[in-house]
Amino acid sequence: MPVDEIAPALRGLRRAGSQLALAVAFLTILPVRLRRADVALGSASAWFPAVGALIGALAGGVRVGAEPLVGSAAATVLAIVALVVVTGGLHQDGLADTADGLGVRGDPERRLAVMRDPATGVFGTLALVGWALLLVTALEPLTARDAFAALVAAVALARWAGLLHAVAAPAARRDGLGAGFEVGRLALIVASVCAVAVAGIACGPGPGLAVLGVAVVLGLLSAVAARRLIGGRTGDTIGATVAVVEVAVCLTLLAL
């Protein structure tokens, strides 16, 4: 490589590394040091499916390691606990807030106000319980190997579906995460390629294609619902989309 091309290439690698670090810092509780402050979360979203696959592998590893000791049911619960802990409950919080907002009667402004309330109401609690029960039901009958693959695919594709949701729905507010989260075309393309690769490797061609379809449909349908019910996306609706797709992908793989 010519000398005059080395510096731009190095700058590109450093920027990609900074984007990956931001993606890890945002999606997990891992103590990642961010060296650059000029990297936007939207550009870092290119790494979301890849980071999701690693999170899924961690949770799947808990299932594989714990099953010989405590059985598949308890190991599945421990895997889900690991998933929630390593992500800091980020998307479960969005699911609960969205459920509370959609559960009240009123106009979009009323729903948005309820979603901003930090307290979790009845609808949010029911949504969280349903999410956990469905995920346990989908994963417990699977072998440890299949459960590992399902978690890798589900967590990766769920974060990709969140990007599709963000692209397909305008911001419902002028402030907040939903307003500032702008996913660029290049980031979406890179994330999509990664999502397709993870689905194919983890699930195989047929099931991989099926779960990709599930992620696309739910990502876009959630965007349509958000537009109609609250005027667009928020950080909570993105998180809710991620949580719902995690369950849907695991249920699809169980059915297949």
Secondary structure by P-SEA (a helix, b strand, c coil): ccccaaaaaaaaaaaaaaaaaaaaaaacccccccccccccccccccaaaaaaaaaaaaaaaaaaaacccccaaaaaaaaaaaaaaaacaaaaaaaaaaaaaaaccccaaaaaaaaacccccaaaaaaaaaaaaaaaaacccccaaaaaaaaaaaaaaaaaaaaaaaaaccccccccccccccccaaaaaaaaaaaaaaaaaacccaaaaaaaaaaaaaaaaaaaaaaaacccccaaaaaaaaaaaaaaaaaaaaac
